[in-house]
Structure formats: C-alpha cells, structure tokens
Amino acid sequence: MVLYFSSNNYFLKDVKDLIADAVRILKQNNYKLTKQRRSLLEYLSDNQHEYLEVTQVDKHMREIYPTMSYNTVYRNLREFEQIGIIETKSQAGATNVKYQCDFSNMHHHHFICRNCGAVFELDECPLDYFQEQLPGCKIEGHRFEIYGICDKCLANGVTAN
C-alpha cells in the first residue's frame, strides 16, 4: 500500500492499482511493458508522494540493471512524461520526477513540504483568478506550486522560516 495525498486528505492506494493505471496508459500509447519499465514504474509508484531527482532514479535503475544505459533510463522518463505517467519540474539546476498523483485529474497543482518533501495535490486551479486580471489576454500555460511545512512536520516541531 502507498500513502496517497489529495487535498490534504490521506488515503492508501495499492501499488498494484497505481501500476495498473500506468500500464493502461502505456498500452493506449502503443508502448510495450518491458521488465525495465515495470521496475521503473514500481520504483516511481513506491515513491509517488515526492519528487525524486532524475539522477537518483537513474542510480536505482542501474543498480537493478547494471547494463542499462543512461540513455535508456532518461528516454523512458521522457516517454513517461509525454504520456502523463510522471510529472517533472526543474529545481536548483536538477530535473525532478514524480509519479502522477491522479490519472483521472491530470491538470492539478501541488503543495510541497520544504522539510520532508511530501507532495499534496490541490483540487482548485487558480488560473481563473489570474485570467480575470488580464482582460484581452490569452494565457497559454501555467505551473502553480505552493511551498511550506506540512501538518505532520509542524506537529513534530519543525518551524517555518
């Protein structure tokens, strides 16, 4: 079971269900499910509550498959991103990846704990608020994340800066 966050609610979702969602998307996009892809999906879904550095994912995969090339790991991550299995973001010069929170709600935003790295999905999109402030303009894209300290870290005595 994996702890799944949505709108500050916690619930458990079986890893098999998370992987089944991704396998369905792979097949819909005409990708084969290789043993390496399955291992990558398992690793990402086991860590789906946080962003992982791509180098960390690469290291993990190459420990399991020593002959796997750097290019294979990165190509699979790019393909996973293109078909919506993972989300990516750049931070401090590094690329980070995260297993998709909710395959039924691909457009969503996050609260990210600066202490433990936990990621919480937000239900609402603030885009309408900004569109109202830009009459006559057309917004073509956006990314919205909120950073802070999660309730569990605060309860454990972590203080915000």
C-alpha positions in Angstrom: 0.0 0.0 0.0 1.1 3.5 -0.7 0.1 6.7 1.1 -1.7 8.9 -1.4 -2.3 12.6 -0.8 -5.1 14.6 -2.3 -6.5 17.9 -0.9 -4.8 17.4 2.4 -6.6 14.0 2.7 -4.5 10.9 3.2 -5.6 7.5 1.9 -3.9 4.3 0.9 -3.8 3.1 -2.7 -2.5 -0.3 -3.6 0.8 -0.1 -5.6 -0.8 -2.7 -8.0 -3.6 -0.2 -8.8 -1.1 2.6 -9.3 0.9 0.4 -11.7 -2.2 -0.9 -13.5 -3.1 2.7 -14.3 0.3 3.4 -15.8 0.3 0.1 -17.7 -3.1 1.0 -19.2 -1.7 4.4 -20.4 1.5 2.7 -21.8 -0.7 0.3 -23.8 -3.0 3.1 -25.0 0.1 4.8 -26.4 1.5 1.7 -28.0 4.4 1.2 -25.6 5.4 -2.3 -24.5 5.7 -3.2 -20.9 9.3 -4.4 -20.5 10.7 -5.7 -17.3 12.8 -2.5 -17.0 9.7 -0.3 -17.5 7.8 -2.3 -14.9 10.7 -1.9 -12.4 10.8 1.9 -13.2 7.0 2.1 -12.6 7.3 0.2 -9.3 10.1 2.5 -8.1 8.3 5.6 -9.0 4.9 4.4 -7.6 6.6 3.4 -4.3 7.9 7.0 -4.1 4.9 8.7 -5.6 4.4 11.1 -2.7 7.6 13.1 -3.5 9.7 14.4 -6.3 12.9 12.4 -7.0 16.0 13.7 -8.7 16.4 12.0 -12.1 20.0 11.1 -11.1 18.5 9.2 -8.1 16.1 7.3 -10.4 19.0 6.5 -12.8 21.2 5.2 -9.9 18.4 3.0 -8.7 17.6 1.5 -12.1 21.3 0.9 -12.9 21.7 -0.9 -9.6 19.0 -3.4 -10.7 20.1 -3.5 -14.3 23.8 -2.8 -14.4 24.0 -3.0 -18.2 21.1 -0.5 -18.6 22.3 2.7 -20.2 21.9 6.2 -19.0 20.1 7.0 -22.3 17.5 4.2 -21.7 16.6 5.5 -18.3 16.2 9.0 -19.5 14.4 8.1 -22.7 11.8 6.1 -20.6 11.4 9.0 -18.2 10.8 11.4 -21.2 8.3 9.0 -22.7 6.5 8.6 -19.3 6.3 12.4 -19.1 4.9 12.7 -22.6 2.1 10.3 -22.0 1.3 11.6 -18.5 2.6 8.9 -16.2 5.1 11.2 -14.5 5.3 14.9 -13.7 8.6 16.8 -14.0 9.9 20.0 -12.6 13.3 21.7 -12.6 14.7 22.9 -9.3 18.2 24.2 -8.5 19.5 23.0 -11.8 18.3 19.5 -11.4 15.3 17.7 -13.0 12.9 16.0 -10.7 10.2 13.5 -11.5 7.2 12.3 -9.6 4.6 9.6 -10.3 1.3 11.1 -11.5 -0.9 11.8 -8.5 -4.2 11.3 -10.1 -4.7 9.8 -13.6 -8.3 10.9 -13.5 -7.3 14.6 -12.9 -4.2 15.3 -15.0 -4.5 19.1 -14.5 -3.7 19.8 -10.9 -1.3 21.6 -8.6 0.7 20.9 -5.5 1.6 21.9 -2.0 5.2 20.7 -1.4 6.6 20.4 2.1 10.1 22.0 2.3 11.1 19.8 5.2 10.1 16.3 4.3 9.3 16.7 0.6 5.7 15.4 0.9 3.5 16.4 -2.0 -0.2 17.2 -1.6 -2.5 17.6 -4.6 -4.6 20.7 -4.7 -8.2 20.4 -6.0 -8.6 24.0 -7.3 -6.7 25.7 -10.1 -6.1 29.5 -9.6 -6.0 30.2 -13.3 -9.4 31.8 -13.5 -8.4 34.4 -10.9 -5.4 35.5 -13.0 -7.3 35.4 -16.3 -9.8 37.9 -14.8 -6.8 40.2 -14.1 -5.7 40.0 -17.7 -8.6 41.2 -19.9 -8.0 40.7 -23.6 -5.0 38.4 -23.0 -4.9 34.6 -23.5 -2.9 32.6 -21.0 -1.4 29.6 -22.8 0.1 27.7 -19.9 1.0 27.8 -16.2 2.5 25.9 -13.3 1.4 26.5 -9.8 3.0 25.1 -6.6 2.8 26.2 -3.0 5.7 25.6 -0.7 5.6 25.4 3.1 5.7 23.0 6.1 3.2 20.1 6.2 1.0 19.4 9.1 2.9 16.3 10.2 6.3 18.2 10.2 4.7 21.1 12.2 3.3 18.6 14.7 6.8 17.2 15.1 8.2 20.7 16.0 9.5 21.8 12.6 9.2 25.5 12.3 8.7 27.6 9.1 11.3 30.1 8.2 
